[in-house]
Amino acid sequence: MDYQQAFERSPAPSLLLSCDLQIITCNAAFEQAVGLLRDVLIGRPLFEMFPGRGHQQQVLLQSFQQVLSSAAAHQIPLLEYHLSTHASLSHEYWTTTHTPLLDDTGAVTAILCQPLTIPELVLLREQLAQT
């Protein structure tokens, strides 16, 4: 089975990070979601490319640390995170899953990050809160 092709063709935005949070690669869906080409992203620190605002970085860091220490996936069900690459948007809402990739000994070698925007859910929550 060609896992590289499955990664690349997946409609789910996917980003592969090293254990020190350097961008290893991403798929086309991730490029489209963030508005940047992978050539600009590869080899760069995650938070250099996506610094966020305020406590946003800390929320992600806690999730990554949990993945690295437990070697188990972690999900953030609702994350408000500013993307400076989207000039017209001040922030976006995401749900994101971080999955460890393990070597033969069970050690984490990389983290698969799969963020999905969820603006409709947030809009619905806001509308329900107003009623």
N, CA, C and O of each residue as an XYZ file, in Angstrom:
524
protein
N       0.841     -1.177      0.000
C       0.000      0.000      0.000
C       0.890      1.244      0.000
O       1.921      1.283      0.671
N       0.480      2.249     -0.753
C       1.246      3.487     -0.877
C       0.726      4.512      0.126
O      -0.212      5.254     -0.166
N       1.346      4.552      1.322
C       0.903      5.463      2.376
C       1.160      6.921      2.025
O       0.400      7.799      2.433
N       2.203      7.180      1.287
C       2.501      8.546      0.857
C       1.357      9.094      0.006
O       0.947     10.243      0.168
N       0.851      8.262     -0.898
C      -0.258      8.685     -1.747
C      -1.526      8.901     -0.915
O      -2.272      9.849     -1.157
N      -1.767      8.033      0.054
C      -2.936      8.189      0.921
C      -2.849      9.507      1.692
O      -3.841     10.227      1.810
N      -1.668      9.818      2.211
C      -1.450     11.077      2.931
C      -1.710     12.262      2.005
O      -2.433     13.193      2.359
N      -1.120     12.218      0.834
C      -1.201     13.344     -0.086
C      -2.617     13.554     -0.619
O      -3.054     14.695     -0.772
N      -3.326     12.490     -0.898
C      -4.650     12.606     -1.519
C      -5.786     12.775     -0.524
O      -6.923     13.019     -0.926
N      -5.506     12.651      0.746
C      -6.543     12.787      1.761
C      -7.144     14.191      1.715
O      -6.412     15.173      1.585
N      -8.467     14.294      1.820
C      -9.082     15.618      1.873
C      -8.928     16.282      3.245
O      -9.242     17.462      3.403
N      -8.448     15.529      4.227
C      -8.235     16.086      5.567
C      -6.887     16.805      5.605
O      -5.861     16.203      5.291
N      -6.876     18.077      5.983
C      -5.597     18.781      6.104
C      -4.687     18.045      7.093
O      -5.087     17.748      8.218
N      -3.460     17.758      6.655
C      -2.535     16.983      7.488
C      -1.142     17.595      7.440
O      -0.633     17.961      6.380
N      -0.547     17.692      8.616
C       0.778     18.280      8.790
C       1.609     17.296      9.597
O       1.151     16.809     10.631
N       2.803     17.000      9.151
C       3.696     16.097      9.869
C       4.785     16.925     10.540
O       5.510     17.676      9.886
N       4.885     16.770     11.877
C       5.845     17.531     12.671
C       6.898     16.618     13.277
O       6.610     15.471     13.620
N       8.112     17.124     13.408
C       9.146     16.403     14.153
C       8.846     16.566     15.646
O       7.984     17.358     16.027
N       9.549     15.825     16.473
C       9.327     15.900     17.921
C       9.692     17.267     18.503
O       9.228     17.625     19.585
N      10.521     18.028     17.788
C      10.832     19.390     18.247
C       9.997     20.437     17.504
O      10.340     21.619     17.470
N       8.888     19.971     16.907
C       7.866     20.810     16.284
C       8.355     21.582     15.055
O       7.952     22.719     14.810
N       9.227     20.932     14.299
C       9.627     21.444     12.993
C       8.702     20.803     11.961
O       8.327     19.639     12.102
N       8.336     21.547     10.939
C       7.443     21.022      9.911
C       8.234     20.109      8.974
O       9.194     20.534      8.331
N       7.809     18.845      8.914
C       8.446     17.866      8.034
C       7.813     17.931      6.648
O       8.517     18.014      5.641
N       6.491     17.894      6.599
C       5.759     17.997      5.335
C       4.286     18.240      5.642
O       3.861     18.222      6.797
N       3.527     18.464      4.589
C       2.083     18.595      4.719
C       1.456     18.099      3.428
O       2.154     17.870      2.440
N       0.152     17.936      3.436
C      -0.508     17.535      2.202
C      -1.162     18.746      1.528
O      -1.162     19.853      2.067
N      -1.717     18.509      0.342
C      -2.327     19.595     -0.437
C      -3.515     20.206      0.295
O      -3.742     21.412      0.198
N      -4.275     19.394      1.025
C      -5.425     19.920      1.770
C      -4.970     20.897      2.850
O      -5.655     21.885      3.114
N      -3.822     20.636      3.479
C      -3.295     21.561      4.483
C      -2.848     22.864      3.816
O      -3.110     23.953      4.326
N      -2.176     22.742      2.679
C      -1.768     23.941      1.940
C      -2.984     24.835      1.656
O      -2.932     26.051      1.839
N      -4.057     24.216      1.214
C      -5.262     24.963      0.893
C      -5.884     25.566      2.151
O      -6.356     26.703      2.116
N      -5.893     24.836      3.245
C      -6.508     25.314      4.486
C      -5.799     26.537      5.050
O      -6.445     27.432      5.594
N      -4.468     26.583      4.924
C      -3.715     27.689      5.528
C      -3.242     28.727      4.518
O      -2.750     29.789      4.900
N      -3.388     28.426      3.237
C      -3.015     29.399      2.218
C      -1.523     29.552      2.008
O      -1.057     30.608      1.581
N      -0.766     28.493      2.310
C       0.689     28.507      2.102
C       1.122     27.222      1.406
O       0.554     26.156      1.646
N       2.124     27.329      0.549
C       2.662     26.145     -0.119
C       3.626     25.406      0.797
O       4.287     26.013      1.639
N       3.698     24.112      0.627
C       4.560     23.297      1.495
C       6.032     23.702      1.386
O       6.776     23.575      2.358
N       6.459     24.183      0.227
C       7.858     24.602      0.083
C       8.213     25.724      1.055
O       9.364     25.836      1.478
N       7.243     26.548      1.408
C       7.451     27.634      2.366
C       7.467     27.078      3.797
O       8.131     27.634      4.673
N       6.738     25.984      4.029
C       6.555     25.433      5.375
C       7.637     24.448      5.808
O       8.076     24.475      6.958
N       8.065     23.580      4.896
C       8.973     22.485      5.237
C      10.270     23.010      5.857
O      10.917     23.916      5.332
N      10.625     22.400      7.003
C      11.867     22.741      7.697
C      11.736     23.908      8.664
O      12.691     24.233      9.369
N      10.585     24.534      8.709
C      10.400     25.704      9.564
C       9.764     25.298     10.888
O       9.003     24.331     10.935
N      10.062     26.019     11.956
C       9.391     25.762     13.237
C       7.893     26.070     13.124
O       7.508     27.072     12.520
N       7.069     25.227     13.693
C       5.622     25.390     13.622
C       5.185     26.772     14.077
O       4.408     27.439     13.394
N       5.690     27.206     15.246
C       5.218     28.472     15.806
C       5.844     29.695     15.144
O       5.396     30.817     15.379
N       6.859     29.500     14.332
C       7.359     30.592     13.503
C       6.380     30.842     12.355
O       6.133     31.986     11.975
N       5.833     29.768     11.816
C       4.902     29.891     10.705
C       3.481     30.229     11.168
O       2.744     30.933     10.478
N       3.110     29.717     12.344
C       1.763     29.920     12.885
C       1.866     30.335     14.346
O       1.617     29.519     15.233
N       2.231     31.597     14.616
C       2.478     32.024     15.995
C       1.228     32.123     16.872
O       1.332     32.049     18.096
N       0.057     32.289     16.269
C      -1.150     32.438     17.082
C      -1.104     33.720     17.882
O      -0.281     34.601     17.636
N      -2.012     33.807     18.853
C      -2.079     34.990     19.719
C      -2.335     34.549     21.149
O      -3.018     33.557     21.402
N      -1.772     35.307     22.075
C      -2.034     35.051     23.490
C      -1.752     33.622     23.904
O      -0.665     33.100     23.654
N      -2.727     32.987     24.537
C      -2.565     31.639     25.085
C      -2.705     30.536     24.035
O      -2.550     29.360     24.362
N      -2.995     30.892     22.779
C      -3.261     29.894     21.747
C      -2.097     28.918     21.567
O      -2.307     27.712     21.437
N      -0.882     29.439     21.562
C       0.299     28.587     21.430
C       0.390     27.598     22.585
O       0.734     26.434     22.380
N       0.085     28.051     23.787
C       0.191     27.209     24.978
C      -0.751     26.017     24.905
O      -0.392     24.913     25.315
N      -1.957     26.235     24.383
C      -2.923     25.147     24.242
C      -2.357     24.064     23.325
O      -2.441     22.875     23.633
N      -1.787     24.477     22.209
C      -1.185     23.503     21.293
C       0.022     22.816     21.924
O       0.183     21.602     21.806
N       0.864     23.590     22.590
C       2.045     23.006     23.235
C       1.666     21.936     24.250
O       2.314     20.891     24.315
N       0.646     22.178     25.029
C       0.197     21.191     26.012
C      -0.256     19.911     25.324
O       0.025     18.814     25.806
N      -0.948     20.041     24.212
C      -1.394     18.865     23.472
C      -0.199     18.083     22.917
O      -0.138     16.860     23.037
N       0.744     18.800     22.313
C       1.925     18.129     21.768
C       2.726     17.446     22.876
O       3.212     16.330     22.688
N       2.867     18.100     24.019
C       3.600     17.494     25.135
C       2.907     16.234     25.633
O       3.566     15.261     25.998
N       1.580     16.254     25.646
C       0.848     15.059     26.054
C       1.079     13.910     25.077
O       1.266     12.766     25.493
N       1.067     14.209     23.792
C       1.324     13.193     22.770
C       2.734     12.629     22.931
O       2.932     11.415     22.874
N       3.705     13.507     23.131
C       5.094     13.060     23.265
C       5.315     12.237     24.529
O       6.081     11.274     24.503
N       4.669     12.590     25.621
C       4.893     11.870     26.879
C       4.087     10.580     26.974
O       4.526      9.632     27.625
N       2.922     10.524     26.341
C       2.066      9.343     26.464
C       2.137      8.408     25.261
O       1.714      7.255     25.347
N       2.669      8.896     24.143
C       2.694      8.146     22.889
C       1.278      7.750     22.470
O       1.074      6.711     21.841
N       0.306      8.588     22.826
C      -1.090      8.362     22.454
C      -1.642      9.626     21.806
O      -1.166     10.732     22.063
N      -2.640      9.445     20.973
C      -3.261     10.582     20.293
C      -3.961     11.495     21.289
O      -4.408     11.063     22.351
N      -4.045     12.764     20.918
C      -4.744     13.751     21.739
C      -5.559     14.645     20.817
O      -5.103     15.025     19.738
N      -6.771     14.977     21.251
C      -7.638     15.839     20.455
C      -7.982     17.107     21.223
O      -8.221     17.079     22.431
N      -8.000     18.214     20.498
C      -8.503     19.477     21.024
C      -9.828     19.703     20.293
O      -9.829     20.005     19.099
N     -10.952     19.561     20.996
C     -12.249     19.639     20.311
C     -12.594     21.022     19.774
O     -13.261     21.133     18.745
N     -12.151     22.073     20.450
C     -12.435     23.429     19.991
C     -11.250     24.320     20.316
O     -10.894     24.503     21.480
N     -10.651     24.868     19.283
C      -9.476     25.723     19.440
C      -9.667     26.967     18.590
O      -9.832     26.874     17.373
N      -9.646     28.123     19.224
C      -9.627     29.384     18.482
C      -8.161     29.696     18.214
O      -7.371     29.826     19.149
N      -7.795     29.815     16.935
C      -6.392     30.032     16.606
C      -6.290     30.983     15.428
O      -6.852     30.736     14.361
N      -5.574     32.062     15.634
C      -5.363     33.072     14.600
C      -4.311     32.585     13.610
O      -3.233     32.137     14.003
N      -4.633     32.676     12.335
C      -3.658     32.367     11.286
C      -3.283     33.659     10.585
O      -4.120     34.286      9.935
N      -2.046     34.051     10.717
C      -1.606     35.289     10.082
C      -1.584     35.159      8.565
O      -1.475     36.165      7.864
N      -1.686     33.928      8.043
C      -1.688     33.741      6.591
C      -3.020     34.109      5.975
O      -3.102     34.333      4.768
N      -4.071     34.176      6.789
C      -5.390     34.572      6.305
C      -5.606     36.042      6.660
O      -6.149     36.362      7.717
N      -5.178     36.920      5.774
C      -5.223     38.352      6.063
C      -6.647     38.842      6.339
O      -6.840     39.782      7.110
N      -7.632     38.215      5.719
C      -9.001     38.694      5.889
C      -9.662     38.160      7.155
O     -10.752     38.610      7.509
N      -9.036     37.220      7.842
C      -9.630     36.631      9.034
C      -8.817     36.983     10.267
O      -7.589     36.896     10.255
N      -9.503     37.382     11.332
C      -8.781     37.679     12.560
C      -8.505     36.403     13.343
O      -7.538     36.330     14.102
N      -9.354     35.401     13.158
C      -9.158     34.123     13.836
C     -10.013     33.061     13.150
O     -10.905     33.372     12.360
N      -9.730     31.844     13.459
C     -10.532     30.735     12.974
C     -10.715     29.756     14.120
O      -9.949     29.746     15.083
N     -11.742     28.939     13.996
C     -12.004     27.900     14.978
C     -11.680     26.555     14.355
O     -11.995     26.285     13.196
N     -11.042     25.723     15.160
C     -10.544     24.434     14.684
C     -10.887     23.338     15.683
O     -11.097     23.590     16.870
N     -10.935     22.125     15.170
C     -10.801     20.946     15.997
C      -9.557     20.272     15.449
O      -9.378     20.214     14.232
N      -8.710     19.770     16.301
C      -7.462     19.188     15.809
C      -7.111     17.921     16.571
O      -7.302     17.820     17.783
N      -6.603     16.977     15.834
C      -6.137     15.715     16.415
C      -4.638     15.609     16.180
O      -4.154     15.873     15.080
N      -3.905     15.218     17.222
C      -2.455     15.024     17.143
C      -2.179     13.556     17.432
O      -2.473     13.056     18.518
N      -1.613     12.879     16.450
C      -1.371     11.439     16.535
C       0.122     11.157     16.474
O       0.795     11.612     15.549
N       0.655     10.413     17.444
C       2.084     10.104     17.398
C       2.377      9.024     16.356
O       1.599      8.086     16.180
N       3.495      9.169     15.680
C       4.021      8.107     14.834
C       5.155      7.471     15.633
O       6.031      8.166     16.148
N       5.130      6.152     15.728
C       6.049      5.438     16.613
C       7.040      4.595     15.828
O       6.734      4.101     14.742
N       8.230      4.440     16.391
C       9.194      3.512     15.794
C       8.933      2.111     16.344
O       7.963      1.904     17.073
N       9.791      1.147     15.999
C       9.592     -0.252     16.411
C       9.660     -0.446     17.916
O       9.154     -1.444     18.430
N      10.275      0.490     18.633
C      10.376      0.362     20.092
C       9.236      1.083     20.815
O       9.143      1.018     22.041
N       8.372      1.768     20.065
C       7.268      2.503     20.674
C       7.589      3.952     20.975
O       6.768      4.660     21.559
N       8.773      4.405     20.587
C       9.158      5.802     20.812
C       8.520      6.697     19.745
O       8.418      6.312     18.580
N       8.101      7.873     20.148
C       7.503      8.829     19.210
C       8.590      9.386     18.305
O       9.619      9.869     18.777
N       8.352      9.312     16.994
C       9.311      9.847     16.030
C       8.791     11.089     15.315
O       9.572     11.874     14.776
N       7.468     11.264     15.310
C       6.857     12.419     14.652
C       5.411     12.531     15.143
O       4.882     11.622     15.783
N       4.794     13.658     14.828
C       3.403     13.897     15.208
C       2.615     14.265     13.954
O       2.977     15.184     13.220
N       1.539     13.532     13.729
C       0.622     13.864     12.648
C      -0.435     14.800     13.214
O      -1.176     14.438     14.128
N      -0.496     15.990     12.671
C      -1.422     17.024     13.132
C      -2.500     17.183     12.054
O      -2.193     17.443     10.890
N      -3.772     17.022     12.459
C      -4.868     17.116     11.496
C      -5.918     18.120     11.982
O      -6.872     17.756     12.669
N      -5.724     19.391     11.613
C      -6.672     20.432     12.004
C      -7.802     20.559     10.989
O      -7.578     20.497      9.780
N      -9.010     20.735     11.495
C     -10.163     20.979     10.628
C     -10.859     22.244     11.104
O     -11.105     22.405     12.300
N     -11.177     23.138     10.184
C     -11.906     24.342     10.566
C     -13.356     23.968     10.864
O     -13.933     23.092     10.218
N     -13.928     24.642     11.845
C     -15.309     24.349     12.240
C     -16.111     25.632     12.433
O     -16.734     25.811     13.479
N     -16.109     26.518     11.457
C     -16.807     27.791     11.647
C     -18.322     27.629     11.815
O     -18.946     28.382     12.563
N     -18.909     26.658     11.127
C     -20.356     26.480     11.228
C     -20.763     26.091     12.644
O     -21.780     26.573     13.142
N     -19.997     25.238     13.295
C     -20.301     24.811     14.654
C     -20.233     25.989     15.619
O     -21.098     26.138     16.483
N     -19.226     26.810     15.477
C     -19.063     27.964     16.355
C     -20.185     28.970     16.129
O     -20.718     29.532     17.086
N     -20.543     29.198     14.879
C     -21.637     30.113     14.571
C     -22.941     29.605     15.199
O     -23.701     30.388     15.769
N     -23.194     28.314     15.095
C     -24.393     27.727     15.694
C     -24.373     27.888     17.213
O     -25.398     28.222     17.808
N     -23.229     27.658     17.846
C     -23.110     27.848     19.299
C     -23.428     29.275     19.705
O     -24.136     29.505     20.685
N     -22.902     30.239     18.944
C     -23.142     31.643     19.233
C     -24.617     31.990     19.078
O     -25.175     32.735     19.882
N     -25.241     31.446     18.042
C     -26.662     31.708     17.824
C     -27.497     31.106     18.956
O     -28.440     31.742     19.426
N     -27.172     29.906     19.393
C     -27.903     29.269     20.486
C     -27.713     30.024     21.806
O     -28.636     30.104     22.617
N     -26.535     30.565     22.011
C     -26.253     31.312     23.228
C     -27.070     32.607     23.288
O     -27.386     33.091     24.375
N     -27.406     33.157     22.144
C     -28.155     34.399     22.092
C     -29.650     34.184     22.289
O     -30.379     35.144     22.539
N     -30.125     32.939     22.181
C     -31.567     32.679     22.331
C     -31.938     32.354     23.759
O     -33.108     32.111     24.053
